[in-house]
Amino acid sequence: MTVLAHEKQIVEVEETLQRLKEQNKNNPLWSQTEIFEMEKRLEQLRKSVYSQLKAWDRVSICRHPQRPHAIDYIQNIAEEFVELFGDRTFQDDHAIIAGLAKIDGQKYVVIGQEKGKDTESRLYRNFGMPHPEGYRKAMRCMRLAAKFNLPVITLLDTPGAYPGLSAEERGQGWAIAQNLWEMARLPTPIIVILIGEGCSGGALGIGVGDTIGMLEHSYYSVISPEGCASILWKDSSKNGTAAMALKMHVEDLLELEIVDRMISEPLGGAHTDPKAVFMNVKTFIKEEWEALKKVPIETLLENRYQKFRKMGKFEVLNLPQQKVSVDF
């Protein structure tokens, strides 16, 4: 297991306790009561550490190598999944997984951004950075969902759309813009879930929906902390400052009404108990679908439009007792 900076003290205590338990098997020096007290102090230490996490600590949890990815959620939540390939224009993009799924008997179209788990799969998935054909594949599947009255689930986890020349040559900006336009008026419910990194237009390209859920330690931002630090301070050591200033975690985004619900993670992050996270995400999907399926399509589309329309509205305080409202 990869040990993160804020976990070092916890891991040291865990290893010490494990050694004591092993020694105790052959030469009992510690009573069960003493062992229990040590375990209790370890649990208190965990709660103390994870109650004082900094913004950058949470970014490191979000990027943990063992954190579940889109393919893990699909395999563990859906009873059936049939993957669909290609954008019918250029080729298949392995950074986006899309297909038909059945969850507790209900059919969905599921679209997820997949990073890969090891060197080989990360190269195959392009580290979760989609090309234009990935967004076109996603939209092809969404149109299919609308045609057959199936709800859409999207799983966001990307450091951003692929910024290379090949992507620009094939219309990266246009592909994302087209998705934003069509998702805003897609006549079927859309449930969006942030399971990891939700960075820039790469995430938003499949992120327009009726309800947006966000895992506790995921992040959603216009730019990565490293990118922000590079632009504003020209200093990579300012990553932590940038992560805090961007207000990209769920508590801030709930207050700003960018996301709708927090999906809790086990103490330490999703990688410590994936089964619990899978169950929490599945519960979120079922609850949101139960609410959305009762809403008429005309109302659903108007609510979706208003939801994203008001995200550009803020107030500027110019003079004492005078507020200026700005609405893009």
C-alpha positions as CSV (number, residue, x, y, z in Angstrom):
1,M,0.0,0.0,0.0
2,T,1.2,3.5,-0.8
3,V,1.7,5.6,2.4
4,L,0.6,9.2,2.1
5,A,2.4,12.0,4.0
6,H,-0.4,12.4,6.6
7,E,-0.6,8.6,7.1
8,K,2.9,8.0,8.2
9,Q,2.3,8.4,12.0
10,I,-0.7,6.1,11.7
11,V,1.2,3.4,9.8
12,E,4.1,3.5,12.3
13,V,1.7,2.9,15.2
14,E,-0.1,0.1,13.2
15,E,3.2,-1.6,12.5
16,T,4.3,-1.4,16.1
17,L,1.0,-2.8,17.3
18,Q,1.2,-5.7,14.8
19,R,4.7,-6.6,16.0
20,L,3.5,-6.6,19.6
21,K,0.7,-8.9,18.7
22,E,3.0,-11.3,16.8
23,Q,5.5,-11.4,19.8
24,N,2.6,-11.9,22.2
25,K,1.6,-15.2,20.5
26,N,4.8,-17.0,21.6
27,N,5.6,-14.9,24.7
28,P,2.6,-13.2,26.2
29,L,3.9,-10.0,27.7
30,W,0.8,-7.9,27.1
31,S,-2.7,-8.6,28.4
32,Q,-5.7,-8.4,26.1
33,T,-6.8,-5.3,28.0
34,E,-3.5,-3.6,27.2
35,I,-3.8,-4.6,23.5
36,F,-7.3,-3.3,23.4
37,E,-6.2,0.0,24.9
38,M,-3.5,0.3,22.2
39,E,-6.1,-0.4,19.5
40,K,-8.4,2.2,21.0
41,R,-5.6,4.8,21.0
42,L,-4.8,3.9,17.4
43,E,-8.4,4.5,16.4
44,Q,-8.4,7.9,18.2
45,L,-5.2,8.8,16.3
46,R,-6.9,7.9,13.0
47,K,-9.9,10.1,13.8
48,S,-7.7,13.0,14.9
49,V,-5.5,12.9,11.8
50,Y,-8.5,12.6,9.4
51,S,-10.4,15.4,11.1
52,Q,-7.5,17.8,10.5
53,L,-6.8,17.1,6.8
54,K,-5.5,20.0,4.7
55,A,-6.8,20.6,1.2
56,W,-3.6,19.1,-0.3
57,D,-3.9,16.0,1.9
58,R,-7.4,15.4,0.4
59,V,-6.0,15.8,-3.1
60,S,-3.4,13.1,-2.3
61,I,-6.2,10.8,-1.1
62,C,-8.2,11.5,-4.3
63,R,-5.1,10.4,-6.3
64,H,-4.2,7.4,-4.3
65,P,-3.1,4.5,-6.6
66,Q,-5.5,2.0,-4.9
67,R,-8.5,4.3,-5.1
68,P,-11.4,2.6,-7.0
69,H,-11.9,3.7,-10.6
70,A,-14.8,3.8,-13.0
71,I,-14.4,0.2,-14.0
72,D,-14.4,-1.0,-10.4
73,Y,-17.7,0.8,-9.7
74,I,-19.3,-0.7,-12.8
75,Q,-18.1,-4.2,-12.0
76,N,-19.3,-4.0,-8.4
77,I,-22.6,-2.1,-8.7
78,A,-24.0,-3.5,-12.0
79,E,-25.3,-7.0,-12.3
80,E,-24.9,-6.7,-16.1
81,F,-22.8,-4.5,-18.3
82,V,-22.4,-4.5,-22.1
83,E,-19.7,-2.1,-23.3
84,L,-20.2,-0.1,-26.4
85,F,-17.2,1.1,-28.5
86,G,-16.3,3.8,-31.0
87,D,-17.6,7.2,-32.0
88,R,-18.6,6.2,-35.5
89,T,-16.2,9.0,-36.8
90,F,-12.6,8.2,-35.9
91,Q,-11.9,5.4,-33.4
92,D,-12.6,4.1,-29.9
93,D,-11.2,6.1,-27.0
94,H,-10.1,3.8,-24.1
95,A,-10.1,6.7,-21.6
96,I,-13.9,6.6,-21.6
97,I,-15.9,3.4,-20.9
98,A,-19.5,3.5,-22.0
99,G,-22.3,0.9,-22.2
100,L,-25.6,-0.5,-21.0
101,A,-25.9,-1.6,-17.4
102,K,-28.5,-3.1,-15.1
103,I,-28.5,-2.0,-11.4
104,D,-31.0,-3.7,-9.2
105,G,-33.1,-4.5,-12.2
106,Q,-33.2,-1.0,-13.6
107,K,-31.5,-0.3,-16.9
108,Y,-29.1,2.6,-17.3
109,V,-26.5,3.9,-19.8
110,V,-23.3,4.3,-17.8
111,I,-20.3,6.4,-19.0
112,G,-17.1,6.6,-17.0
113,Q,-13.6,8.1,-17.3
114,E,-11.0,5.4,-16.6
115,K,-7.4,6.0,-15.6
116,G,-6.0,2.5,-15.3
117,K,-4.3,0.8,-12.4
118,D,-0.7,-0.1,-13.5
119,T,1.7,1.2,-16.1
120,E,0.3,-0.9,-19.0
121,S,-3.4,0.0,-18.3
122,R,-2.6,3.6,-17.6
123,L,-1.0,3.9,-21.0
124,Y,-3.9,2.1,-22.6
125,R,-6.4,4.4,-20.9
126,N,-4.2,7.5,-21.6
127,F,-4.2,8.2,-17.8
128,G,-7.9,9.0,-18.0
129,M,-7.5,11.9,-20.4
130,P,-10.1,11.6,-23.2
131,H,-9.6,12.5,-26.8
132,P,-12.5,14.1,-28.8
133,E,-13.6,10.7,-30.0
134,G,-14.2,9.8,-26.3
135,Y,-16.6,12.7,-25.9
136,R,-18.3,11.8,-29.2
137,K,-18.6,8.1,-28.0
138,A,-20.2,9.3,-24.8
139,M,-22.7,11.5,-26.6
140,R,-23.5,8.7,-29.0
141,C,-24.4,6.5,-26.0
142,M,-26.4,9.4,-24.4
143,R,-28.5,9.8,-27.5
144,L,-29.1,6.1,-27.4
145,A,-30.3,6.5,-23.8
146,A,-32.7,9.3,-24.8
147,K,-34.0,7.2,-27.7
148,F,-34.9,4.3,-25.4
149,N,-35.9,6.3,-22.3
150,L,-33.0,5.1,-20.2
151,P,-31.4,7.2,-17.4
152,V,-27.7,8.2,-17.8
153,I,-25.1,7.8,-15.1
154,T,-21.7,9.4,-15.6
155,L,-18.6,8.8,-13.4
156,L,-16.1,11.6,-13.5
157,D,-12.4,10.9,-12.8
158,T,-9.9,12.8,-15.0
159,P,-7.0,15.2,-14.7
160,G,-8.4,16.9,-17.8
161,A,-9.1,16.3,-21.5
162,Y,-6.0,15.3,-23.4
163,P,-4.1,18.5,-24.3
164,G,-2.0,17.1,-27.2
165,L,-1.8,18.2,-30.8
166,S,-3.7,15.2,-32.0
167,A,-6.7,16.0,-29.9
168,E,-6.7,19.6,-31.0
169,E,-6.5,18.5,-34.6
170,R,-9.6,16.4,-34.2
171,G,-11.6,19.2,-32.5
172,Q,-11.2,18.7,-28.7
173,G,-12.8,22.1,-27.8
174,W,-15.7,21.5,-30.2
175,A,-16.4,18.0,-29.0
176,I,-16.6,19.2,-25.3
177,A,-18.8,22.2,-26.3
178,Q,-21.1,20.0,-28.3
179,N,-21.5,17.7,-25.3
180,L,-22.4,20.6,-23.0
181,W,-25.0,21.8,-25.5
182,E,-26.6,18.4,-26.0
183,M,-26.5,17.3,-22.4
184,A,-28.2,20.5,-21.4
185,R,-31.3,19.4,-23.4
186,L,-31.0,15.6,-23.4
187,P,-34.6,14.4,-22.7
188,T,-33.7,11.8,-20.1
189,P,-32.5,12.0,-16.4
190,I,-28.7,12.3,-16.0
191,I,-27.0,11.4,-12.7
192,V,-23.4,12.7,-12.4
193,I,-21.0,11.2,-9.8
194,L,-17.5,12.6,-9.0
195,I,-15.5,9.6,-8.0
196,G,-12.0,11.1,-8.2
197,E,-10.5,14.1,-10.0
198,G,-12.9,16.3,-11.8
199,C,-10.6,18.7,-13.6
200,S,-11.6,21.4,-16.0
201,G,-13.6,20.9,-19.2
202,G,-12.4,17.3,-19.4
203,A,-14.7,16.5,-16.5
204,L,-17.5,18.9,-17.5
205,G,-17.7,17.3,-20.9
206,I,-19.7,14.5,-19.4
207,G,-20.7,16.4,-16.2
208,V,-23.9,18.2,-17.1
209,G,-26.7,16.5,-15.2
210,D,-29.9,16.8,-13.1
211,T,-28.1,15.8,-9.9
212,I,-24.4,15.8,-9.0
213,G,-23.0,13.6,-6.3
214,M,-19.5,13.9,-5.1
215,L,-17.4,11.5,-3.0
216,E,-16.0,13.0,0.2
217,H,-12.4,13.2,-0.9
218,S,-12.8,13.8,-4.6
219,Y,-12.3,17.3,-6.1
220,Y,-13.9,19.4,-8.8
221,S,-12.1,22.3,-10.2
222,V,-11.5,24.5,-13.2
223,I,-7.8,23.6,-13.0
224,S,-5.5,21.3,-11.0
225,P,-3.7,22.7,-8.0
226,E,-0.4,22.3,-9.8
227,G,-1.7,24.2,-12.8
228,C,-3.0,27.0,-10.6
229,A,0.2,27.3,-8.7
230,S,2.2,27.4,-11.9
231,I,0.1,30.2,-13.4
232,L,-0.3,32.4,-10.3
233,W,2.9,31.9,-8.4
234,K,5.3,30.2,-10.9
235,D,6.1,28.0,-7.9
236,S,5.2,24.3,-7.6
237,S,5.7,24.5,-3.8
238,K,2.4,26.5,-3.7
239,N,0.3,23.5,-4.6
240,G,-1.2,23.3,-1.1
241,T,-2.0,27.0,-1.1
242,A,-3.7,26.6,-4.5
243,A,-5.7,23.6,-3.4
244,M,-7.0,25.6,-0.5
245,A,-7.8,28.7,-2.6
246,L,-9.6,26.9,-5.3
247,K,-12.3,25.7,-2.9
248,M,-12.7,22.5,-4.9
249,H,-13.8,20.0,-2.2
250,V,-17.3,18.9,-1.5
251,E,-18.0,21.1,1.5
252,D,-17.2,24.3,-0.4
253,L,-19.0,23.1,-3.6
254,L,-22.2,22.3,-1.6
255,E,-22.2,25.8,-0.2
256,L,-21.7,27.2,-3.7
257,E,-24.5,24.9,-5.0
258,I,-22.1,23.4,-7.6
259,V,-22.9,19.9,-6.4
260,D,-26.0,18.5,-4.7
261,R,-24.9,15.7,-2.3
262,M,-21.8,14.4,-0.6
263,I,-21.3,10.6,-0.8
264,S,-19.4,9.5,2.3
265,E,-16.1,7.5,2.3
266,P,-14.7,5.3,5.0
267,L,-12.1,6.8,7.4
268,G,-8.9,7.2,5.4
269,G,-10.5,7.3,1.9
270,A,-12.3,5.0,-0.6
271,H,-9.2,2.8,-1.0
272,T,-9.4,1.6,2.6
273,D,-12.9,-0.1,2.2
274,P,-14.0,-0.1,-1.5
275,K,-17.0,-2.3,-0.8
276,A,-18.5,0.4,1.5
277,V,-18.0,3.0,-1.1
278,F,-19.6,0.9,-3.8
279,M,-22.6,0.5,-1.6
280,N,-22.8,4.2,-0.8
281,V,-22.7,5.1,-4.5
282,K,-25.3,2.4,-5.4
283,T,-27.6,3.8,-2.7
284,F,-27.1,7.3,-4.1
285,I,-28.0,6.2,-7.6
286,K,-31.1,4.4,-6.5
287,E,-32.3,7.3,-4.4
288,E,-31.7,9.9,-7.1
289,W,-33.4,7.8,-9.8
290,E,-36.5,7.3,-7.6
291,A,-36.7,11.1,-7.3
292,L,-35.9,12.0,-10.9
293,K,-38.2,9.5,-12.6
294,K,-41.3,11.3,-11.1
295,V,-40.3,14.6,-12.7
296,P,-41.9,15.4,-16.1
297,I,-39.2,15.8,-18.8
298,E,-40.2,19.4,-19.5
299,T,-39.7,20.3,-15.8
300,L,-36.5,18.2,-15.7
301,L,-34.9,20.1,-18.6
302,E,-35.9,23.5,-17.2
303,N,-34.5,22.6,-13.8
304,R,-31.3,21.4,-15.4
305,Y,-30.9,24.6,-17.3
306,Q,-31.5,26.8,-14.2
307,K,-29.2,24.7,-12.2
308,F,-26.2,25.5,-14.4
309,R,-27.4,29.0,-15.4
310,K,-27.1,30.2,-11.8
311,M,-23.6,28.9,-11.3
312,G,-22.3,32.1,-13.0
313,K,-24.0,34.4,-10.7
314,F,-22.3,36.2,-7.8
315,E,-22.5,39.5,-5.9
316,V,-19.8,42.2,-5.6
317,L,-19.8,44.6,-2.7
318,N,-18.7,48.0,-4.1
319,L,-19.8,50.6,-1.6
320,P,-21.2,50.4,1.9
321,Q,-24.8,49.0,1.9
322,Q,-24.7,48.6,-1.9
323,K,-24.5,45.3,-3.7
324,V,-24.1,44.8,-7.4
325,S,-25.5,41.5,-8.8
326,V,-23.6,40.0,-11.7
327,D,-25.2,37.3,-13.9
328,F,-23.4,35.8,-16.9
